[in-house]
């Protein structure tokens, strides 16, 4: 099971939108996906569940380690995608993880333990949507995932904000390699979001591509009213507007990640499961 975190310390970059649509795009390729909503706002959950956010969720797993994740994970109307909601006490949990006792004890490994409780074969990929600030919970998420996916909008402070995240990734990666068997943490990809046709946006997008190089996915995600329409209905954009430029960008990113993870051979898109050796 491959776990990734969609994260950026800057808010308003399309983080939840990216998590929602990457999860759906991977599912459309035949993979079983769990979307973990680790943001108290619950935006990722609402992207699949317009009727509201359940009271129980990730927070309850953090508070009560006798619960199984399978008790709180919910299927969605999108085939192949299940959601673990944040739970109404998630903000409280994140605050409590900042202490040295209670939820703060062993905080770096709490998310890792939760994911390890999911039986092998239940999901192929776990996509975790994080809050837009550096919290103890977000750090715990970095200890639990293989890599991070960074959405960046073309604003003046785009790269400056990501440099702080890069430093955190390096620190966590060093500790992971020293104290766990999970290996280093890497940046798996960068996707440019909320682009428009202005000169400034094009210049900043070019700067992002120059800075991150091949880590940047080729297609950017443009601003579109379709995102608001899809979100209001609790439907991922890749399903609501499958041929739109935003959907194509997310689907191309999902394809590239699935092939790199060897979830499917490059010449056989949509095949469920890992590529067999030999």
Secondary structure, 3 states (H helix, E strand, C coil): CEEEEECCCCCCCCHHHHHHHHHHHHHHCCCCEEEEEECCCCHHHHCCCCCCCCCCCHHHHHHCCCCCHHHCCEECCCCCEEEECCCCCHHHHHHHCCCCCHHHCCHHHHHHHHHHCCCCCCCCEEEEEECCCCCHHHHHHHHHCCEEEEEEECCCCHHHHHHHHHHHHHHHHHHHHHHCCCCCCEEEEEEEECECCCHHHHHHHHHHHHHHHHHECCCCCECCHHHHHHHHCCCCHHHHCCCCHHHHHHHHHHHHHHHHCCCCCCCCCCCCCCCCCC
